[in-house]
Amino acid sequence: MLEMRPGCERCDKDLAPDSVDVYICSFECTWCASCAIDEMQGICPNCGGRLRKRPPRATHLLEQFPASTIRVFKPVQS
């Protein structure tokens, strides 16, 4: 089961578990659409893997299978 991390690792934008604008790699590094597409060109900066849309969790399943509350945030260094 996917963790459904709550925020973008690059910009820390909140990402709802039922959002369709979230991208992940095979390690579940999690990114908002803007960072994934515009900034990282669809490639995970952590592992070099391709980013794919994260499937949304059905709202009726969130109570039984809640999304993670643990945030991973690695701001871009200037």
mmCIF file as gemmi writes it, N, C-alpha and C atoms, coordinates in Angstrom:
data_model
loop_
_atom_site.group_PDB
_atom_site.id
_atom_site.type_symbol
_atom_site.label_atom_id
_atom_site.label_alt_id
_atom_site.label_comp_id
_atom_site.label_asym_id
_atom_site.label_entity_id
_atom_site.label_seq_id
_atom_site.pdbx_PDB_ins_code
_atom_site.Cartn_x
_atom_site.Cartn_y
_atom_site.Cartn_z
_atom_site.occupancy
_atom_site.B_iso_or_equiv
_atom_site.pdbx_formal_charge
_atom_site.auth_seq_id
_atom_site.auth_asym_id
_atom_site.pdbx_PDB_model_num
ATOM 1 N N . MET Axp A 1 ? 0.848 -1.175 0 1 0 ? 1 A 1
ATOM 2 C CA . MET Axp A 1 ? 0 0 0 1 0 ? 1 A 1
ATOM 3 C C . MET Axp A 1 ? 0.891 1.234 0 1 0 ? 1 A 1
ATOM 4 N N . LEU Axp A 2 ? 0.56 2.206 -0.814 1 0 ? 2 A 1
ATOM 5 C CA . LEU Axp A 2 ? 1.322 3.449 -0.875 1 0 ? 2 A 1
ATOM 6 C C . LEU Axp A 2 ? 1.182 4.243 0.421 1 0 ? 2 A 1
ATOM 7 N N . GLU Axp A 3 ? 2.258 4.926 0.795 1 0 ? 3 A 1
ATOM 8 C CA . GLU Axp A 3 ? 2.237 5.759 2 1 0 ? 3 A 1
ATOM 9 C C . GLU Axp A 3 ? 1.328 6.975 1.856 1 0 ? 3 A 1
ATOM 10 N N . MET Axp A 4 ? 1.243 7.517 0.65 1 0 ? 4 A 1
ATOM 11 C CA . MET Axp A 4 ? 0.461 8.728 0.401 1 0 ? 4 A 1
ATOM 12 C C . MET Axp A 4 ? 1.014 9.882 1.246 1 0 ? 4 A 1
ATOM 13 N N . ARG Axp A 5 ? 2.275 10.199 1.015 1 0 ? 5 A 1
ATOM 14 C CA . ARG Axp A 5 ? 2.929 11.279 1.76 1 0 ? 5 A 1
ATOM 15 C C . ARG Axp A 5 ? 2.195 12.594 1.555 1 0 ? 5 A 1
ATOM 16 N N . PRO Axp A 6 ? 2.18 13.437 2.591 1 0 ? 6 A 1
ATOM 17 C CA . PRO Axp A 6 ? 1.315 14.615 2.585 1 0 ? 6 A 1
ATOM 18 C C . PRO Axp A 6 ? 1.866 15.881 1.941 1 0 ? 6 A 1
ATOM 19 N N . GLY Axp A 7 ? 3.119 15.868 1.465 1 0 ? 7 A 1
ATOM 20 C CA . GLY Axp A 7 ? 3.667 17.099 0.921 1 0 ? 7 A 1
ATOM 21 C C . GLY Axp A 7 ? 4.738 16.866 -0.117 1 0 ? 7 A 1
ATOM 22 N N . CYS Axp A 8 ? 4.959 17.879 -0.938 1 0 ? 8 A 1
ATOM 23 C CA . CYS Axp A 8 ? 5.995 17.837 -1.964 1 0 ? 8 A 1
ATOM 24 C C . CYS Axp A 8 ? 7.363 17.929 -1.292 1 0 ? 8 A 1
ATOM 25 N N . GLU Axp A 9 ? 8.272 17.066 -1.685 1 0 ? 9 A 1
ATOM 26 C CA . GLU Axp A 9 ? 9.613 17.065 -1.097 1 0 ? 9 A 1
ATOM 27 C C . GLU Axp A 9 ? 10.427 18.281 -1.49 1 0 ? 9 A 1
ATOM 28 N N . ARG Axp A 10 ? 10.071 18.946 -2.574 1 0 ? 10 A 1
ATOM 29 C CA . ARG Axp A 10 ? 10.85 20.08 -3.061 1 0 ? 10 A 1
ATOM 30 C C . ARG Axp A 10 ? 10.336 21.422 -2.549 1 0 ? 10 A 1
ATOM 31 N N . CYS Axp A 11 ? 9.02 21.637 -2.615 1 0 ? 11 A 1
ATOM 32 C CA . CYS Axp A 11 ? 8.466 22.947 -2.236 1 0 ? 11 A 1
ATOM 33 C C . CYS Axp A 11 ? 7.588 22.896 -0.988 1 0 ? 11 A 1
ATOM 34 N N . ASP Axp A 12 ? 7.338 21.705 -0.467 1 0 ? 12 A 1
ATOM 35 C CA . ASP Axp A 12 ? 6.544 21.475 0.74 1 0 ? 12 A 1
ATOM 36 C C . ASP Axp A 12 ? 5.056 21.811 0.58 1 0 ? 12 A 1
ATOM 37 N N . LYS Axp A 13 ? 4.578 21.882 -0.663 1 0 ? 13 A 1
ATOM 38 C CA . LYS Axp A 13 ? 3.15 22.112 -0.916 1 0 ? 13 A 1
ATOM 39 C C . LYS Axp A 13 ? 2.354 20.939 -0.349 1 0 ? 13 A 1
ATOM 40 N N . ASP Axp A 14 ? 1.22 21.22 0.28 1 0 ? 14 A 1
ATOM 41 C CA . ASP Axp A 14 ? 0.341 20.169 0.78 1 0 ? 14 A 1
ATOM 42 C C . ASP Axp A 14 ? -0.233 19.374 -0.387 1 0 ? 14 A 1
ATOM 43 N N . LEU Axp A 15 ? -0.249 18.042 -0.235 1 0 ? 15 A 1
ATOM 44 C CA . LEU Axp A 15 ? -0.767 17.155 -1.269 1 0 ? 15 A 1
ATOM 45 C C . LEU Axp A 15 ? -1.784 16.206 -0.647 1 0 ? 15 A 1
ATOM 46 N N . ALA Axp A 16 ? -3.034 16.393 -0.997 1 0 ? 16 A 1
ATOM 47 C CA . ALA Axp A 16 ? -4.111 15.577 -0.442 1 0 ? 16 A 1
ATOM 48 C C . ALA Axp A 16 ? -4.007 14.142 -0.963 1 0 ? 16 A 1
ATOM 49 N N . PRO Axp A 17 ? -4.394 13.161 -0.16 1 0 ? 17 A 1
ATOM 50 C CA . PRO Axp A 17 ? -4.319 11.769 -0.604 1 0 ? 17 A 1
ATOM 51 C C . PRO Axp A 17 ? -5.238 11.444 -1.781 1 0 ? 17 A 1
ATOM 52 N N . ASP Axp A 18 ? -6.249 12.276 -2.004 1 0 ? 18 A 1
ATOM 53 C CA . ASP Axp A 18 ? -7.144 12.038 -3.134 1 0 ? 18 A 1
ATOM 54 C C . ASP Axp A 18 ? -6.834 12.942 -4.328 1 0 ? 18 A 1
ATOM 55 N N . SER Axp A 19 ? -5.699 13.645 -4.268 1 0 ? 19 A 1
ATOM 56 C CA . SER Axp A 19 ? -5.293 14.533 -5.358 1 0 ? 19 A 1
ATOM 57 C C . SER Axp A 19 ? -4.823 13.732 -6.566 1 0 ? 19 A 1
ATOM 58 N N . VAL Axp A 20 ? -5.106 14.243 -7.747 1 0 ? 20 A 1
ATOM 59 C CA . VAL Axp A 20 ? -4.639 13.613 -8.978 1 0 ? 20 A 1
ATOM 60 C C . VAL Axp A 20 ? -3.407 14.331 -9.539 1 0 ? 20 A 1
ATOM 61 N N . ASP Axp A 21 ? -2.923 15.365 -8.849 1 0 ? 21 A 1
ATOM 62 C CA . ASP Axp A 21 ? -1.77 16.145 -9.295 1 0 ? 21 A 1
ATOM 63 C C . ASP Axp A 21 ? -0.532 15.876 -8.449 1 0 ? 21 A 1
ATOM 64 N N . VAL Axp A 22 ? -0.271 14.609 -8.182 1 0 ? 22 A 1
ATOM 65 C CA . VAL Axp A 22 ? 0.879 14.2 -7.37 1 0 ? 22 A 1
ATOM 66 C C . VAL Axp A 22 ? 1.679 13.184 -8.17 1 0 ? 22 A 1
ATOM 67 N N . TYR Axp A 23 ? 2.998 13.299 -8.096 1 0 ? 23 A 1
ATOM 68 C CA . TYR Axp A 23 ? 3.886 12.388 -8.807 1 0 ? 23 A 1
ATOM 69 C C . TYR Axp A 23 ? 4.8 11.681 -7.822 1 0 ? 23 A 1
ATOM 70 N N . ILE Axp A 24 ? 5.113 10.417 -8.122 1 0 ? 24 A 1
ATOM 71 C CA . ILE Axp A 24 ? 6.009 9.627 -7.282 1 0 ? 24 A 1
ATOM 72 C C . ILE Axp A 24 ? 6.973 8.829 -8.167 1 0 ? 24 A 1
ATOM 73 N N . CYS Axp A 25 ? 8.083 8.403 -7.556 1 0 ? 25 A 1
ATOM 74 C CA . CYS Axp A 25 ? 8.991 7.462 -8.22 1 0 ? 25 A 1
ATOM 75 C C . CYS Axp A 25 ? 8.745 6.095 -7.578 1 0 ? 25 A 1
ATOM 76 N N . SER Axp A 26 ? 9.533 5.108 -7.953 1 0 ? 26 A 1
ATOM 77 C CA . SER Axp A 26 ? 9.316 3.758 -7.417 1 0 ? 26 A 1
ATOM 78 C C . SER Axp A 26 ? 9.651 3.649 -5.929 1 0 ? 26 A 1
ATOM 79 N N . PHE Axp A 27 ? 10.356 4.651 -5.376 1 0 ? 27 A 1
ATOM 80 C CA . PHE Axp A 27 ? 10.654 4.672 -3.942 1 0 ? 27 A 1
ATOM 81 C C . PHE Axp A 27 ? 9.664 5.537 -3.171 1 0 ? 27 A 1
ATOM 82 N N . GLU Axp A 28 ? 8.651 6.045 -3.85 1 0 ? 28 A 1
ATOM 83 C CA . GLU Axp A 28 ? 7.604 6.896 -3.295 1 0 ? 28 A 1
ATOM 84 C C . GLU Axp A 28 ? 8.09 8.291 -2.915 1 0 ? 28 A 1
ATOM 85 N N . CYS Axp A 29 ? 9.217 8.725 -3.488 1 0 ? 29 A 1
ATOM 86 C CA . CYS Axp A 29 ? 9.562 10.137 -3.357 1 0 ? 29 A 1
ATOM 87 C C . CYS Axp A 29 ? 8.372 10.872 -3.957 1 0 ? 29 A 1
ATOM 88 N N . THR Axp A 30 ? 7.928 11.939 -3.319 1 0 ? 30 A 1
ATOM 89 C CA . THR Axp A 30 ? 6.636 12.544 -3.65 1 0 ? 30 A 1
ATOM 90 C C . THR Axp A 30 ? 6.8 14.01 -4.044 1 0 ? 30 A 1
ATOM 91 N N . TRP Axp A 31 ? 6.162 14.383 -5.147 1 0 ? 31 A 1
ATOM 92 C CA . TRP Axp A 31 ? 6.328 15.727 -5.71 1 0 ? 31 A 1
ATOM 93 C C . TRP Axp A 31 ? 4.999 16.268 -6.218 1 0 ? 31 A 1
ATOM 94 N N . CYS Axp A 32 ? 4.828 17.579 -6.117 1 0 ? 32 A 1
ATOM 95 C CA . CYS Axp A 32 ? 3.659 18.215 -6.727 1 0 ? 32 A 1
ATOM 96 C C . CYS Axp A 32 ? 3.882 18.239 -8.243 1 0 ? 32 A 1
ATOM 97 N N . ALA Axp A 33 ? 2.825 18.442 -8.986 1 0 ? 33 A 1
ATOM 98 C CA . ALA Axp A 33 ? 2.901 18.429 -10.445 1 0 ? 33 A 1
ATOM 99 C C . ALA Axp A 33 ? 3.851 19.515 -10.964 1 0 ? 33 A 1
ATOM 100 N N . SER Axp A 34 ? 3.802 20.694 -10.381 1 0 ? 34 A 1
ATOM 101 C CA . SER Axp A 34 ? 4.653 21.786 -10.836 1 0 ? 34 A 1
ATOM 102 C C . SER Axp A 34 ? 6.133 21.444 -10.702 1 0 ? 34 A 1
ATOM 103 N N . CYS Axp A 35 ? 6.536 20.919 -9.563 1 0 ? 35 A 1
ATOM 104 C CA . CYS Axp A 35 ? 7.942 20.55 -9.362 1 0 ? 35 A 1
ATOM 105 C C . CYS Axp A 35 ? 8.32 19.366 -10.251 1 0 ? 35 A 1
ATOM 106 N N . ALA Axp A 36 ? 7.467 18.356 -10.304 1 0 ? 36 A 1
ATOM 107 C CA . ALA Axp A 36 ? 7.773 17.134 -11.056 1 0 ? 36 A 1
ATOM 108 C C . ALA Axp A 36 ? 7.943 17.408 -12.549 1 0 ? 36 A 1
ATOM 109 N N . ILE Axp A 37 ? 7.061 18.21 -13.102 1 0 ? 37 A 1
ATOM 110 C CA . ILE Axp A 37 ? 7.068 18.434 -14.547 1 0 ? 37 A 1
ATOM 111 C C . ILE Axp A 37 ? 7.957 19.62 -14.93 1 0 ? 37 A 1
ATOM 112 N N . ASP Axp A 38 ? 7.704 20.767 -14.314 1 0 ? 38 A 1
ATOM 113 C CA . ASP Axp A 38 ? 8.4 21.989 -14.712 1 0 ? 38 A 1
ATOM 114 C C . ASP Axp A 38 ? 9.85 22.041 -14.234 1 0 ? 38 A 1
ATOM 115 N N . GLU Axp A 39 ? 10.092 21.635 -13.012 1 0 ? 39 A 1
ATOM 116 C CA . GLU Axp A 39 ? 11.422 21.785 -12.431 1 0 ? 39 A 1
ATOM 117 C C . GLU Axp A 39 ? 12.324 20.564 -12.632 1 0 ? 39 A 1
ATOM 118 N N . MET Axp A 40 ? 11.748 19.357 -12.574 1 0 ? 40 A 1
ATOM 119 C CA . MET Axp A 40 ? 12.569 18.146 -12.599 1 0 ? 40 A 1
ATOM 120 C C . MET Axp A 40 ? 12.413 17.344 -13.886 1 0 ? 40 A 1
ATOM 121 N N . GLN Axp A 41 ? 11.599 17.849 -14.831 1 0 ? 41 A 1
ATOM 122 C CA . GLN Axp A 41 ? 11.454 17.216 -16.139 1 0 ? 41 A 1
ATOM 123 C C . GLN Axp A 41 ? 11.07 15.734 -16.057 1 0 ? 41 A 1
ATOM 124 N N . GLY Axp A 42 ? 10.314 15.352 -14.988 1 0 ? 42 A 1
ATOM 125 C CA . GLY Axp A 42 ? 9.827 13.98 -14.859 1 0 ? 42 A 1
ATOM 126 C C . GLY Axp A 42 ? 10.833 12.972 -14.348 1 0 ? 42 A 1
ATOM 127 N N . ILE Axp A 43 ? 11.965 13.442 -13.808 1 0 ? 43 A 1
ATOM 128 C CA . ILE Axp A 43 ? 12.999 12.56 -13.281 1 0 ? 43 A 1
ATOM 129 C C . ILE Axp A 43 ? 13.202 12.853 -11.793 1 0 ? 43 A 1
ATOM 130 N N . CYS Axp A 44 ? 13.194 11.81 -10.969 1 0 ? 44 A 1
ATOM 131 C CA . CYS Axp A 44 ? 13.389 11.981 -9.528 1 0 ? 44 A 1
ATOM 132 C C . CYS Axp A 44 ? 14.841 12.379 -9.254 1 0 ? 44 A 1
ATOM 133 N N . PRO Axp A 45 ? 15.069 13.494 -8.551 1 0 ? 45 A 1
ATOM 134 C CA . PRO Axp A 45 ? 16.433 13.91 -8.253 1 0 ? 45 A 1
ATOM 135 C C . PRO Axp A 45 ? 17.107 13.031 -7.188 1 0 ? 45 A 1
ATOM 136 N N . ASN Axp A 46 ? 16.323 12.261 -6.46 1 0 ? 46 A 1
ATOM 137 C CA . ASN Axp A 46 ? 16.881 11.392 -5.419 1 0 ? 46 A 1
ATOM 138 C C . ASN Axp A 46 ? 17.45 10.101 -5.989 1 0 ? 46 A 1
ATOM 139 N N . CYS Axp A 47 ? 16.72 9.473 -6.914 1 0 ? 47 A 1
ATOM 140 C CA . CYS Axp A 47 ? 17.142 8.152 -7.415 1 0 ? 47 A 1
ATOM 141 C C . CYS Axp A 47 ? 17.37 8.113 -8.919 1 0 ? 47 A 1
ATOM 142 N N . GLY Axp A 48 ? 16.957 9.151 -9.627 1 0 ? 48 A 1
ATOM 143 C CA . GLY Axp A 48 ? 17.112 9.169 -11.078 1 0 ? 48 A 1
ATOM 144 C C . GLY Axp A 48 ? 16.011 8.43 -11.816 1 0 ? 48 A 1
ATOM 145 N N . GLY Axp A 49 ? 15.024 7.928 -11.074 1 0 ? 49 A 1
ATOM 146 C CA . GLY Axp A 49 ? 13.913 7.194 -11.685 1 0 ? 49 A 1
ATOM 147 C C . GLY Axp A 49 ? 12.885 8.118 -12.312 1 0 ? 49 A 1
ATOM 148 N N . ARG Axp A 50 ? 12.043 7.536 -13.151 1 0 ? 50 A 1
ATOM 149 C CA . ARG Axp A 50 ? 10.983 8.304 -13.803 1 0 ? 50 A 1
ATOM 150 C C . ARG Axp A 50 ? 9.837 8.547 -12.83 1 0 ? 50 A 1
ATOM 151 N N . LEU Axp A 51 ? 9.259 9.715 -12.925 1 0 ? 51 A 1
ATOM 152 C CA . LEU Axp A 51 ? 8.117 10.061 -12.084 1 0 ? 51 A 1
ATOM 153 C C . LEU Axp A 51 ? 6.83 9.72 -12.812 1 0 ? 51 A 1
ATOM 154 N N . ARG Axp A 52 ? 5.881 9.194 -12.05 1 0 ? 52 A 1
ATOM 155 C CA . ARG Axp A 52 ? 4.566 8.829 -12.562 1 0 ? 52 A 1
ATOM 156 C C . ARG Axp A 52 ? 3.507 9.41 -11.643 1 0 ? 52 A 1
ATOM 157 N N . LYS Axp A 53 ? 2.315 9.613 -12.187 1 0 ? 53 A 1
ATOM 158 C CA . LYS Axp A 53 ? 1.215 10.108 -11.35 1 0 ? 53 A 1
ATOM 159 C C . LYS Axp A 53 ? 0.905 9.104 -10.255 1 0 ? 53 A 1
ATOM 160 N N . ARG Axp A 54 ? 0.763 9.62 -9.042 1 0 ? 54 A 1
ATOM 161 C CA . ARG Axp A 54 ? 0.372 8.766 -7.916 1 0 ? 54 A 1
ATOM 162 C C . ARG Axp A 54 ? -1.13 8.541 -7.994 1 0 ? 54 A 1
ATOM 163 N N . PRO Axp A 55 ? -1.585 7.305 -7.897 1 0 ? 55 A 1
ATOM 164 C CA . PRO Axp A 55 ? -3.03 7.091 -7.925 1 0 ? 55 A 1
ATOM 165 C C . PRO Axp A 55 ? -3.669 7.664 -6.665 1 0 ? 55 A 1
ATOM 166 N N . PRO Axp A 56 ? -4.797 8.321 -6.802 1 0 ? 56 A 1
ATOM 167 C CA . PRO Axp A 56 ? -5.465 8.855 -5.604 1 0 ? 56 A 1
ATOM 168 C C . PRO Axp A 56 ? -6.082 7.731 -4.789 1 0 ? 56 A 1
ATOM 169 N N . ARG Axp A 57 ? -6.118 7.916 -3.483 1 0 ? 57 A 1
ATOM 170 C CA . ARG Axp A 57 ? -6.788 6.941 -2.619 1 0 ? 57 A 1
ATOM 171 C C . ARG Axp A 57 ? -8.259 7.301 -2.568 1 0 ? 57 A 1
ATOM 172 N N . ALA Axp A 58 ? -9.106 6.332 -2.753 1 0 ? 58 A 1
ATOM 173 C CA . ALA Axp A 58 ? -10.551 6.564 -2.712 1 0 ? 58 A 1
ATOM 174 C C . ALA Axp A 58 ? -10.939 7.14 -1.352 1 0 ? 58 A 1
ATOM 175 N N . THR Axp A 59 ? -11.715 8.183 -1.38 1 0 ? 59 A 1
ATOM 176 C CA . THR Axp A 59 ? -12.101 8.889 -0.164 1 0 ? 59 A 1
ATOM 177 C C . THR Axp A 59 ? -12.727 7.954 0.87 1 0 ? 59 A 1
ATOM 178 N N . HIS Axp A 60 ? -13.533 7.009 0.435 1 0 ? 60 A 1
ATOM 179 C CA . HIS Axp A 60 ? -14.205 6.121 1.391 1 0 ? 60 A 1
ATOM 180 C C . HIS Axp A 60 ? -13.224 5.146 2.069 1 0 ? 60 A 1
ATOM 181 N N . LEU Axp A 61 ? -12.006 5.047 1.594 1 0 ? 61 A 1
ATOM 182 C CA . LEU Axp A 61 ? -11.018 4.15 2.2 1 0 ? 61 A 1
ATOM 183 C C . LEU Axp A 61 ? -10.033 4.871 3.126 1 0 ? 61 A 1
ATOM 184 N N . LEU Axp A 62 ? -10.088 6.198 3.147 1 0 ? 62 A 1
ATOM 185 C CA . LEU Axp A 62 ? -9.123 6.953 3.946 1 0 ? 62 A 1
ATOM 186 C C . LEU Axp A 62 ? -9.239 6.717 5.446 1 0 ? 62 A 1
ATOM 187 N N . GLU Axp A 63 ? -10.412 6.464 5.943 1 0 ? 63 A 1
ATOM 188 C CA . GLU Axp A 63 ? -10.564 6.213 7.378 1 0 ? 63 A 1
ATOM 189 C C . GLU Axp A 63 ? -9.907 4.878 7.758 1 0 ? 63 A 1
ATOM 190 N N . GLN Axp A 64 ? -10.132 3.869 6.964 1 0 ? 64 A 1
ATOM 191 C CA . GLN Axp A 64 ? -9.561 2.549 7.239 1 0 ? 64 A 1
ATOM 192 C C . GLN Axp A 64 ? -8.074 2.488 6.891 1 0 ? 64 A 1
ATOM 193 N N . PHE Axp A 65 ? -7.659 3.205 5.84 1 0 ? 65 A 1
ATOM 194 C CA . PHE Axp A 65 ? -6.281 3.207 5.372 1 0 ? 65 A 1
ATOM 195 C C . PHE Axp A 65 ? -5.809 4.655 5.231 1 0 ? 65 A 1
ATOM 196 N N . PRO Axp A 66 ? -5.503 5.322 6.346 1 0 ? 66 A 1
ATOM 197 C CA . PRO Axp A 66 ? -5.162 6.745 6.304 1 0 ? 66 A 1
ATOM 198 C C . PRO Axp A 66 ? -3.824 7.004 5.603 1 0 ? 66 A 1
ATOM 199 N N . ALA Axp A 67 ? -3.72 8.196 5.065 1 0 ? 67 A 1
ATOM 200 C CA . ALA Axp A 67 ? -2.472 8.635 4.448 1 0 ? 67 A 1
ATOM 201 C C . ALA Axp A 67 ? -1.444 8.913 5.53 1 0 ? 67 A 1
ATOM 202 N N . SER Axp A 68 ? -0.188 8.902 5.138 1 0 ? 68 A 1
ATOM 203 C CA . SER Axp A 68 ? 0.901 9.205 6.064 1 0 ? 68 A 1
ATOM 204 C C . SER Axp A 68 ? 0.806 10.659 6.525 1 0 ? 68 A 1
ATOM 205 N N . THR Axp A 69 ? 1.29 10.931 7.71 1 0 ? 69 A 1
ATOM 206 C CA . THR Axp A 69 ? 1.381 12.307 8.218 1 0 ? 69 A 1
ATOM 207 C C . THR Axp A 69 ? 2.841 12.752 8.278 1 0 ? 69 A 1
ATOM 208 N N . ILE Axp A 70 ? 3.746 11.877 7.876 1 0 ? 70 A 1
ATOM 209 C CA . ILE Axp A 70 ? 5.179 12.183 7.927 1 0 ? 70 A 1
ATOM 210 C C . ILE Axp A 70 ? 5.583 12.927 6.663 1 0 ? 70 A 1
ATOM 211 N N . ARG Axp A 71 ? 6.113 14.133 6.857 1 0 ? 71 A 1
ATOM 212 C CA . ARG Axp A 71 ? 6.539 14.964 5.74 1 0 ? 71 A 1
ATOM 213 C C . ARG Axp A 71 ? 8.018 14.741 5.463 1 0 ? 71 A 1
ATOM 214 N N . VAL Axp A 72 ? 8.373 14.678 4.185 1 0 ? 72 A 1
ATOM 215 C CA . VAL Axp A 72 ? 9.755 14.642 3.746 1 0 ? 72 A 1
ATOM 216 C C . VAL Axp A 72 ? 9.961 15.921 2.947 1 0 ? 72 A 1
ATOM 217 N N . PHE Axp A 73 ? 10.871 16.777 3.412 1 0 ? 73 A 1
ATOM 218 C CA . PHE Axp A 73 ? 11.087 18.064 2.763 1 0 ? 73 A 1
ATOM 219 C C . PHE Axp A 73 ? 12.574 18.288 2.61 1 0 ? 73 A 1
ATOM 220 N N . LYS Axp A 74 ? 13.006 18.426 1.362 1 0 ? 74 A 1
ATOM 221 C CA . LYS Axp A 74 ? 14.412 18.668 1.041 1 0 ? 74 A 1
ATOM 222 C C . LYS Axp A 74 ? 14.473 19.909 0.154 1 0 ? 74 A 1
ATOM 223 N N . PRO Axp A 75 ? 14.5 21.083 0.769 1 0 ? 75 A 1
ATOM 224 C CA . PRO Axp A 75 ? 14.463 22.314 -0.036 1 0 ? 75 A 1
ATOM 225 C C . PRO Axp A 75 ? 15.66 22.393 -0.989 1 0 ? 75 A 1
ATOM 226 N N . VAL Axp A 76 ? 15.422 23.03 -2.109 1 0 ? 76 A 1
ATOM 227 C CA . VAL Axp A 76 ? 16.475 23.221 -3.107 1 0 ? 76 A 1
ATOM 228 C C . VAL Axp A 76 ? 17.486 24.212 -2.555 1 0 ? 76 A 1
ATOM 229 N N . GLN Axp A 77 ? 18.759 23.849 -2.646 1 0 ? 77 A 1
ATOM 230 C CA . GLN Axp A 77 ? 19.827 24.728 -2.174 1 0 ? 77 A 1
ATOM 231 C C . GLN Axp A 77 ? 20.191 25.705 -3.287 1 0 ? 77 A 1
ATOM 232 N N . SER Axp A 78 ? 20.303 26.98 -2.948 1 0 ? 78 A 1
ATOM 233 C CA . SER Axp A 78 ? 20.662 28.011 -3.94 1 0 ? 78 A 1
ATOM 234 C C . SER Axp A 78 ? 22.147 28.117 -4.086 1 0 ? 78 A 1
